[in-house]
Amino acid sequence: MLDIQPDVAPFLKDAITNFYGWALVMQFVQWLNADLAEPKATVIQRVELMLNGSVELALKNGQQLSQFGQTD
């Protein structure tokens, strides 16, 4: 994430990393709990759809909130 925007506050970077990390993990946990019933490509496509643009939006939104260390 620092490669995308090097000025991202550490607290915001950590919050986004934790959120999306757990979201990805849970997608695969659910797939495993369903005994891999869906094709792997379908699971990957769903994850890609979930992430497409949302990390950038989270960065943009977080930059507007003082509790994430981005503004005064």
C-alpha positions as CSV (number, residue, x, y, z in Angstrom):
1,M,0.0,0.0,0.0
2,L,2.9,2.3,0.6
3,D,3.9,1.8,-3.0
4,I,0.5,3.3,-4.0
5,Q,0.6,6.4,-1.8
6,P,3.8,6.9,0.3
7,D,2.2,9.6,2.4
8,V,-0.4,7.2,4.0
9,A,-0.5,7.5,7.7
10,P,0.6,4.3,9.5
11,F,-2.6,4.0,11.5
12,L,-4.7,4.2,8.2
13,K,-2.4,1.7,6.5
14,D,-2.7,-0.7,9.3
15,A,-6.5,-0.4,9.5
16,I,-7.0,-1.0,5.8
17,T,-4.5,-3.9,5.8
18,N,-6.2,-5.6,8.7
19,F,-9.7,-5.1,7.2
20,Y,-8.9,-6.4,3.7
21,G,-6.6,-9.1,5.1
22,W,-9.5,-10.6,7.2
23,A,-12.0,-10.1,4.3
24,L,-9.7,-12.2,2.0
25,V,-9.1,-14.8,4.6
26,M,-12.8,-15.2,5.2
27,Q,-13.6,-15.6,1.5
28,F,-11.3,-18.6,1.5
29,V,-12.5,-20.0,4.8
30,Q,-16.0,-20.0,3.5
31,W,-14.9,-21.7,0.3
32,L,-13.1,-24.4,2.4
33,N,-16.2,-24.8,4.7
34,A,-18.2,-25.4,1.6
35,D,-15.9,-28.3,0.7
36,L,-14.5,-26.3,-2.3
37,A,-17.8,-26.6,-4.1
38,E,-17.3,-23.5,-6.2
39,P,-14.6,-23.5,-8.8
40,K,-11.4,-21.8,-7.7
41,A,-11.7,-19.3,-10.5
42,T,-15.1,-18.2,-9.2
43,V,-13.7,-17.5,-5.8
44,I,-10.8,-15.5,-7.2
45,Q,-13.2,-13.5,-9.4
46,R,-15.4,-12.7,-6.4
47,V,-12.3,-11.5,-4.4
48,E,-11.2,-9.4,-7.4
49,L,-14.6,-7.8,-7.7
50,M,-14.6,-7.1,-3.9
51,L,-11.3,-5.4,-4.0
52,N,-11.5,-3.6,-7.3
53,G,-11.3,0.1,-6.4
54,S,-12.3,-0.3,-2.8
55,V,-8.8,0.0,-1.4
56,E,-8.3,3.3,-3.2
57,L,-11.7,4.5,-1.9
58,A,-10.8,3.5,1.6
59,L,-7.5,5.5,1.3
60,K,-9.4,8.5,0.0
61,N,-12.0,8.3,2.7
62,G,-9.4,7.8,5.5
63,Q,-7.5,10.8,4.4
64,Q,-10.4,12.9,5.4
65,L,-10.6,11.6,8.9
66,S,-8.4,13.0,11.7
67,Q,-8.5,9.7,13.7
68,F,-6.5,8.1,10.9
69,G,-3.8,10.8,11.1
70,Q,-4.4,12.3,7.7
71,T,-5.7,15.7,8.6
72,D,-5.3,18.3,11.4
